[in-house]
Amino acid sequence: MHTQSTVNEFIMTKPQLKVKSVLELLIKSHNVHKLQISILKFQFVCLLT
């Protein structure tokens, strides 16, 4: 499934990311497009911290 592979790649690129954070993104995201936007926003926040 595309969404799952996207999440797996995201976890691989952000090893410090907690699983709970990914689950929260998935819960908030109703489709792949929203998930990708959420990941981009989350990556941006990670860069700022």
mmJSON file of the N, C-alpha and C atoms, coordinates in Angstrom:
{"data_MODEL":{"atom_site":{
"group_PDB":["ATOM","ATOM","ATOM","ATOM","ATOM","ATOM","ATOM","ATOM","ATOM","ATOM","ATOM","ATOM","ATOM","ATOM","ATOM","ATOM","ATOM","ATOM","ATOM","ATOM","ATOM","ATOM","ATOM","ATOM","ATOM","ATOM","ATOM","ATOM","ATOM","ATOM","ATOM","ATOM","ATOM","ATOM","ATOM","ATOM","ATOM","ATOM","ATOM","ATOM","ATOM","ATOM","ATOM","ATOM","ATOM","ATOM","ATOM","ATOM","ATOM","ATOM","ATOM","ATOM","ATOM","ATOM","ATOM","ATOM","ATOM","ATOM","ATOM","ATOM","ATOM","ATOM","ATOM","ATOM","ATOM","ATOM","ATOM","ATOM","ATOM","ATOM","ATOM","ATOM","ATOM","ATOM","ATOM","ATOM","ATOM","ATOM","ATOM","ATOM","ATOM","ATOM","ATOM","ATOM","ATOM","ATOM","ATOM","ATOM","ATOM","ATOM","ATOM","ATOM","ATOM","ATOM","ATOM","ATOM","ATOM","ATOM","ATOM","ATOM","ATOM","ATOM","ATOM","ATOM","ATOM","ATOM","ATOM","ATOM","ATOM","ATOM","ATOM","ATOM","ATOM","ATOM","ATOM","ATOM","ATOM","ATOM","ATOM","ATOM","ATOM","ATOM","ATOM","ATOM","ATOM","ATOM","ATOM","ATOM","ATOM","ATOM","ATOM","ATOM","ATOM","ATOM","ATOM","ATOM","ATOM","ATOM","ATOM","ATOM","ATOM","ATOM","ATOM","ATOM","ATOM","ATOM","ATOM"],
"id":[1,2,3,4,5,6,7,8,9,10,11,12,13,14,15,16,17,18,19,20,21,22,23,24,25,26,27,28,29,30,31,32,33,34,35,36,37,38,39,40,41,42,43,44,45,46,47,48,49,50,51,52,53,54,55,56,57,58,59,60,61,62,63,64,65,66,67,68,69,70,71,72,73,74,75,76,77,78,79,80,81,82,83,84,85,86,87,88,89,90,91,92,93,94,95,96,97,98,99,100,101,102,103,104,105,106,107,108,109,110,111,112,113,114,115,116,117,118,119,120,121,122,123,124,125,126,127,128,129,130,131,132,133,134,135,136,137,138,139,140,141,142,143,144,145,146,147],
"type_symbol":["N","C","C","N","C","C","N","C","C","N","C","C","N","C","C","N","C","C","N","C","C","N","C","C","N","C","C","N","C","C","N","C","C","N","C","C","N","C","C","N","C","C","N","C","C","N","C","C","N","C","C","N","C","C","N","C","C","N","C","C","N","C","C","N","C","C","N","C","C","N","C","C","N","C","C","N","C","C","N","C","C","N","C","C","N","C","C","N","C","C","N","C","C","N","C","C","N","C","C","N","C","C","N","C","C","N","C","C","N","C","C","N","C","C","N","C","C","N","C","C","N","C","C","N","C","C","N","C","C","N","C","C","N","C","C","N","C","C","N","C","C","N","C","C","N","C","C"],
"label_atom_id":["N","CA","C","N","CA","C","N","CA","C","N","CA","C","N","CA","C","N","CA","C","N","CA","C","N","CA","C","N","CA","C","N","CA","C","N","CA","C","N","CA","C","N","CA","C","N","CA","C","N","CA","C","N","CA","C","N","CA","C","N","CA","C","N","CA","C","N","CA","C","N","CA","C","N","CA","C","N","CA","C","N","CA","C","N","CA","C","N","CA","C","N","CA","C","N","CA","C","N","CA","C","N","CA","C","N","CA","C","N","CA","C","N","CA","C","N","CA","C","N","CA","C","N","CA","C","N","CA","C","N","CA","C","N","CA","C","N","CA","C","N","CA","C","N","CA","C","N","CA","C","N","CA","C","N","CA","C","N","CA","C","N","CA","C","N","CA","C","N","CA","C"],
"label_alt_id":[null,null,null,null,null,null,null,null,null,null,null,null,null,null,null,null,null,null,null,null,null,null,null,null,null,null,null,null,null,null,null,null,null,null,null,null,null,null,null,null,null,null,null,null,null,null,null,null,null,null,null,null,null,null,null,null,null,null,null,null,null,null,null,null,null,null,null,null,null,null,null,null,null,null,null,null,null,null,null,null,null,null,null,null,null,null,null,null,null,null,null,null,null,null,null,null,null,null,null,null,null,null,null,null,null,null,null,null,null,null,null,null,null,null,null,null,null,null,null,null,null,null,null,null,null,null,null,null,null,null,null,null,null,null,null,null,null,null,null,null,null,null,null,null,null,null,null],
"label_comp_id":["MET","MET","MET","HIS","HIS","HIS","THR","THR","THR","GLN","GLN","GLN","SER","SER","SER","THR","THR","THR","VAL","VAL","VAL","ASN","ASN","ASN","GLU","GLU","GLU","PHE","PHE","PHE","ILE","ILE","ILE","MET","MET","MET","THR","THR","THR","LYS","LYS","LYS","PRO","PRO","PRO","GLN","GLN","GLN","LEU","LEU","LEU","LYS","LYS","LYS","VAL","VAL","VAL","LYS","LYS","LYS","SER","SER","SER","VAL","VAL","VAL","LEU","LEU","LEU","GLU","GLU","GLU","LEU","LEU","LEU","LEU","LEU","LEU","ILE","ILE","ILE","LYS","LYS","LYS","SER","SER","SER","HIS","HIS","HIS","ASN","ASN","ASN","VAL","VAL","VAL","HIS","HIS","HIS","LYS","LYS","LYS","LEU","LEU","LEU","GLN","GLN","GLN","ILE","ILE","ILE","SER","SER","SER","ILE","ILE","ILE","LEU","LEU","LEU","LYS","LYS","LYS","PHE","PHE","PHE","GLN","GLN","GLN","PHE","PHE","PHE","VAL","VAL","VAL","CYS","CYS","CYS","LEU","LEU","LEU","LEU","LEU","LEU","THR","THR","THR"],
"label_asym_id":["A","A","A","A","A","A","A","A","A","A","A","A","A","A","A","A","A","A","A","A","A","A","A","A","A","A","A","A","A","A","A","A","A","A","A","A","A","A","A","A","A","A","A","A","A","A","A","A","A","A","A","A","A","A","A","A","A","A","A","A","A","A","A","A","A","A","A","A","A","A","A","A","A","A","A","A","A","A","A","A","A","A","A","A","A","A","A","A","A","A","A","A","A","A","A","A","A","A","A","A","A","A","A","A","A","A","A","A","A","A","A","A","A","A","A","A","A","A","A","A","A","A","A","A","A","A","A","A","A","A","A","A","A","A","A","A","A","A","A","A","A","A","A","A","A","A","A"],
"label_entity_id":["1","1","1","1","1","1","1","1","1","1","1","1","1","1","1","1","1","1","1","1","1","1","1","1","1","1","1","1","1","1","1","1","1","1","1","1","1","1","1","1","1","1","1","1","1","1","1","1","1","1","1","1","1","1","1","1","1","1","1","1","1","1","1","1","1","1","1","1","1","1","1","1","1","1","1","1","1","1","1","1","1","1","1","1","1","1","1","1","1","1","1","1","1","1","1","1","1","1","1","1","1","1","1","1","1","1","1","1","1","1","1","1","1","1","1","1","1","1","1","1","1","1","1","1","1","1","1","1","1","1","1","1","1","1","1","1","1","1","1","1","1","1","1","1","1","1","1"],
"label_seq_id":[1,1,1,2,2,2,3,3,3,4,4,4,5,5,5,6,6,6,7,7,7,8,8,8,9,9,9,10,10,10,11,11,11,12,12,12,13,13,13,14,14,14,15,15,15,16,16,16,17,17,17,18,18,18,19,19,19,20,20,20,21,21,21,22,22,22,23,23,23,24,24,24,25,25,25,26,26,26,27,27,27,28,28,28,29,29,29,30,30,30,31,31,31,32,32,32,33,33,33,34,34,34,35,35,35,36,36,36,37,37,37,38,38,38,39,39,39,40,40,40,41,41,41,42,42,42,43,43,43,44,44,44,45,45,45,46,46,46,47,47,47,48,48,48,49,49,49],
"pdbx_PDB_ins_code":[null,null,null,null,null,null,null,null,null,null,null,null,null,null,null,null,null,null,null,null,null,null,null,null,null,null,null,null,null,null,null,null,null,null,null,null,null,null,null,null,null,null,null,null,null,null,null,null,null,null,null,null,null,null,null,null,null,null,null,null,null,null,null,null,null,null,null,null,null,null,null,null,null,null,null,null,null,null,null,null,null,null,null,null,null,null,null,null,null,null,null,null,null,null,null,null,null,null,null,null,null,null,null,null,null,null,null,null,null,null,null,null,null,null,null,null,null,null,null,null,null,null,null,null,null,null,null,null,null,null,null,null,null,null,null,null,null,null,null,null,null,null,null,null,null,null,null],
"Cartn_x":[0.842,0.0,0.878,0.526,1.372,1.524,0.427,0.469,1.436,1.365,2.238,3.708,4.021,5.407,5.894,5.011,5.377,5.727,4.902,5.158,6.452,6.682,7.912,9.146,9.086,10.207,10.418,9.315,9.402,10.065,9.679,10.27,11.764,12.11,13.511,14.355,13.764,14.519,14.521,13.584,13.512,13.501,14.652,14.67,14.265,14.424,14.058,12.555,11.844,10.397,9.723,8.819,8.097,6.939,6.656,5.56,4.247,4.071,2.835,2.608,3.672,3.55,3.054,3.563,3.122,1.65,1.272,-0.121,-1.033,-0.587,-1.392,-1.55,-0.476,-0.573,-1.566,-1.501,-2.405,-3.854,-4.07,-5.434,-5.993,-5.154,-5.607,-5.762,-5.083,-5.081,-6.098,-6.993,-8.045,-7.673,-6.6,-6.124,-4.627,-4.046,-2.6,-2.153,-2.936,-2.553,-2.413,-3.395,-3.33,-2.174,-1.919,-0.807,0.51,0.68,1.923,2.094,1.014,1.076,1.452,0.855,1.157,2.626,3.147,4.555,5.454,5.117,5.921,5.917,4.753,4.661,5.469,5.368,6.08,7.592,8.055,9.48,9.951,9.122,9.473,9.617,8.689,8.758,10.019,10.358,11.573,12.815,12.816,13.961,14.103,12.988,13.022,13.422,13.224,13.521,14.956],
"Cartn_y":[-1.2,0.0,1.253,2.209,3.383,4.167,4.331,5.102,4.459,3.142,2.439,2.617,2.494,2.643,4.07,5.049,6.44,6.627,6.05,6.148,5.434,4.272,3.528,4.328,4.953,5.769,6.955,7.53,8.67,8.253,7.076,6.579,6.318,5.765,5.464,6.738,7.81,9.052,9.863,9.534,10.233,9.198,8.559,7.493,7.949,9.235,9.723,9.925,9.791,9.985,8.857,9.232,8.226,7.663,6.384,5.738,6.46,6.93,7.636,8.838,9.545,10.712,10.304,9.177,8.692,8.304,7.62,7.212,8.433,9.48,10.702,11.318,11.294,11.809,10.993,9.667,8.793,9.026,9.19,9.411,10.722,11.744,13.05,13.064,12.139,12.149,11.169,11.661,10.808,10.27,10.763,10.22,10.48,9.907,9.993,11.445,12.223,13.619,14.378,14.239,14.914,14.368,13.066,12.471,13.084,13.226,13.794,15.24,15.997,17.373,17.39,16.487,16.408,16.068,15.136,14.754,15.94,16.661,17.826,18.867,19.109,20.065,19.578,18.265,17.711,17.804,17.512,17.616,19.062,19.998,21.404,21.79,21.307,21.568,20.941,19.731,19.059,19.884,20.514,21.325,22.555,23.061,24.269,23.986,22.767,22.446,22.013],
"Cartn_z":[0.0,0.0,0.0,-0.827,-0.996,0.31,1.024,2.267,3.259,3.388,4.33,3.955,2.662,2.236,2.476,2.295,2.557,4.028,4.892,6.331,6.692,6.11,6.388,5.977,4.819,4.363,5.295,5.758,6.671,7.978,8.499,9.738,9.538,8.371,8.097,8.023,7.485,7.354,8.646,9.551,10.831,11.961,12.25,13.249,14.64,14.925,16.256,16.404,15.273,15.309,16.083,16.964,17.737,16.92,17.143,16.42,16.685,17.902,18.255,17.342,17.023,16.148,14.77,14.261,12.953,13.012,14.087,14.233,14.292,14.975,15.048,13.663,12.878,11.506,10.7,10.862,10.108,10.514,11.824,12.314,11.766,11.718,11.233,9.711,9.038,7.578,7.024,6.196,5.644,4.274,3.709,2.429,2.276,1.24,1.051,0.869,0.157,-0.086,1.228,2.1,3.399,4.231,4.126,4.874,4.432,3.118,2.594,3.06,3.076,3.56,5.036,5.812,7.241,7.465,6.657,6.78,6.434,5.384,5.011,6.126,6.714,7.809,9.01,9.276,10.426,10.22,8.99,8.686,8.847,8.446,8.575,10.045,10.87,12.308,12.899,12.443,12.929,12.593,11.426,11.02,11.916,12.395,13.214,14.658,15.109,16.513,16.697],
"occupancy":[1.0,1.0,1.0,1.0,1.0,1.0,1.0,1.0,1.0,1.0,1.0,1.0,1.0,1.0,1.0,1.0,1.0,1.0,1.0,1.0,1.0,1.0,1.0,1.0,1.0,1.0,1.0,1.0,1.0,1.0,1.0,1.0,1.0,1.0,1.0,1.0,1.0,1.0,1.0,1.0,1.0,1.0,1.0,1.0,1.0,1.0,1.0,1.0,1.0,1.0,1.0,1.0,1.0,1.0,1.0,1.0,1.0,1.0,1.0,1.0,1.0,1.0,1.0,1.0,1.0,1.0,1.0,1.0,1.0,1.0,1.0,1.0,1.0,1.0,1.0,1.0,1.0,1.0,1.0,1.0,1.0,1.0,1.0,1.0,1.0,1.0,1.0,1.0,1.0,1.0,1.0,1.0,1.0,1.0,1.0,1.0,1.0,1.0,1.0,1.0,1.0,1.0,1.0,1.0,1.0,1.0,1.0,1.0,1.0,1.0,1.0,1.0,1.0,1.0,1.0,1.0,1.0,1.0,1.0,1.0,1.0,1.0,1.0,1.0,1.0,1.0,1.0,1.0,1.0,1.0,1.0,1.0,1.0,1.0,1.0,1.0,1.0,1.0,1.0,1.0,1.0,1.0,1.0,1.0,1.0,1.0,1.0],
"B_iso_or_equiv":[0.0,0.0,0.0,0.0,0.0,0.0,0.0,0.0,0.0,0.0,0.0,0.0,0.0,0.0,0.0,0.0,0.0,0.0,0.0,0.0,0.0,0.0,0.0,0.0,0.0,0.0,0.0,0.0,0.0,0.0,0.0,0.0,0.0,0.0,0.0,0.0,0.0,0.0,0.0,0.0,0.0,0.0,0.0,0.0,0.0,0.0,0.0,0.0,0.0,0.0,0.0,0.0,0.0,0.0,0.0,0.0,0.0,0.0,0.0,0.0,0.0,0.0,0.0,0.0,0.0,0.0,0.0,0.0,0.0,0.0,0.0,0.0,0.0,0.0,0.0,0.0,0.0,0.0,0.0,0.0,0.0,0.0,0.0,0.0,0.0,0.0,0.0,0.0,0.0,0.0,0.0,0.0,0.0,0.0,0.0,0.0,0.0,0.0,0.0,0.0,0.0,0.0,0.0,0.0,0.0,0.0,0.0,0.0,0.0,0.0,0.0,0.0,0.0,0.0,0.0,0.0,0.0,0.0,0.0,0.0,0.0,0.0,0.0,0.0,0.0,0.0,0.0,0.0,0.0,0.0,0.0,0.0,0.0,0.0,0.0,0.0,0.0,0.0,0.0,0.0,0.0,0.0,0.0,0.0,0.0,0.0,0.0],
"pdbx_formal_charge":[null,null,null,null,null,null,null,null,null,null,null,null,null,null,null,null,null,null,null,null,null,null,null,null,null,null,null,null,null,null,null,null,null,null,null,null,null,null,null,null,null,null,null,null,null,null,null,null,null,null,null,null,null,null,null,null,null,null,null,null,null,null,null,null,null,null,null,null,null,null,null,null,null,null,null,null,null,null,null,null,null,null,null,null,null,null,null,null,null,null,null,null,null,null,null,null,null,null,null,null,null,null,null,null,null,null,null,null,null,null,null,null,null,null,null,null,null,null,null,null,null,null,null,null,null,null,null,null,null,null,null,null,null,null,null,null,null,null,null,null,null,null,null,null,null,null,null],
"auth_seq_id":[1,1,1,2,2,2,3,3,3,4,4,4,5,5,5,6,6,6,7,7,7,8,8,8,9,9,9,10,10,10,11,11,11,12,12,12,13,13,13,14,14,14,15,15,15,16,16,16,17,17,17,18,18,18,19,19,19,20,20,20,21,21,21,22,22,22,23,23,23,24,24,24,25,25,25,26,26,26,27,27,27,28,28,28,29,29,29,30,30,30,31,31,31,32,32,32,33,33,33,34,34,34,35,35,35,36,36,36,37,37,37,38,38,38,39,39,39,40,40,40,41,41,41,42,42,42,43,43,43,44,44,44,45,45,45,46,46,46,47,47,47,48,48,48,49,49,49],
"auth_comp_id":["MET","MET","MET","HIS","HIS","HIS","THR","THR","THR","GLN","GLN","GLN","SER","SER","SER","THR","THR","THR","VAL","VAL","VAL","ASN","ASN","ASN","GLU","GLU","GLU","PHE","PHE","PHE","ILE","ILE","ILE","MET","MET","MET","THR","THR","THR","LYS","LYS","LYS","PRO","PRO","PRO","GLN","GLN","GLN","LEU","LEU","LEU","LYS","LYS","LYS","VAL","VAL","VAL","LYS","LYS","LYS","SER","SER","SER","VAL","VAL","VAL","LEU","LEU","LEU","GLU","GLU","GLU","LEU","LEU","LEU","LEU","LEU","LEU","ILE","ILE","ILE","LYS","LYS","LYS","SER","SER","SER","HIS","HIS","HIS","ASN","ASN","ASN","VAL","VAL","VAL","HIS","HIS","HIS","LYS","LYS","LYS","LEU","LEU","LEU","GLN","GLN","GLN","ILE","ILE","ILE","SER","SER","SER","ILE","ILE","ILE","LEU","LEU","LEU","LYS","LYS","LYS","PHE","PHE","PHE","GLN","GLN","GLN","PHE","PHE","PHE","VAL","VAL","VAL","CYS","CYS","CYS","LEU","LEU","LEU","LEU","LEU","LEU","THR","THR","THR"],
"auth_asym_id":["A","A","A","A","A","A","A","A","A","A","A","A","A","A","A","A","A","A","A","A","A","A","A","A","A","A","A","A","A","A","A","A","A","A","A","A","A","A","A","A","A","A","A","A","A","A","A","A","A","A","A","A","A","A","A","A","A","A","A","A","A","A","A","A","A","A","A","A","A","A","A","A","A","A","A","A","A","A","A","A","A","A","A","A","A","A","A","A","A","A","A","A","A","A","A","A","A","A","A","A","A","A","A","A","A","A","A","A","A","A","A","A","A","A","A","A","A","A","A","A","A","A","A","A","A","A","A","A","A","A","A","A","A","A","A","A","A","A","A","A","A","A","A","A","A","A","A"],
"auth_atom_id":["N","CA","C","N","CA","C","N","CA","C","N","CA","C","N","CA","C","N","CA","C","N","CA","C","N","CA","C","N","CA","C","N","CA","C","N","CA","C","N","CA","C","N","CA","C","N","CA","C","N","CA","C","N","CA","C","N","CA","C","N","CA","C","N","CA","C","N","CA","C","N","CA","C","N","CA","C","N","CA","C","N","CA","C","N","CA","C","N","CA","C","N","CA","C","N","CA","C","N","CA","C","N","CA","C","N","CA","C","N","CA","C","N","CA","C","N","CA","C","N","CA","C","N","CA","C","N","CA","C","N","CA","C","N","CA","C","N","CA","C","N","CA","C","N","CA","C","N","CA","C","N","CA","C","N","CA","C","N","CA","C","N","CA","C","N","CA","C","N","CA","C"],
"pdbx_PDB_model_num":[1,1,1,1,1,1,1,1,1,1,1,1,1,1,1,1,1,1,1,1,1,1,1,1,1,1,1,1,1,1,1,1,1,1,1,1,1,1,1,1,1,1,1,1,1,1,1,1,1,1,1,1,1,1,1,1,1,1,1,1,1,1,1,1,1,1,1,1,1,1,1,1,1,1,1,1,1,1,1,1,1,1,1,1,1,1,1,1,1,1,1,1,1,1,1,1,1,1,1,1,1,1,1,1,1,1,1,1,1,1,1,1,1,1,1,1,1,1,1,1,1,1,1,1,1,1,1,1,1,1,1,1,1,1,1,1,1,1,1,1,1,1,1,1,1,1,1]
}}}
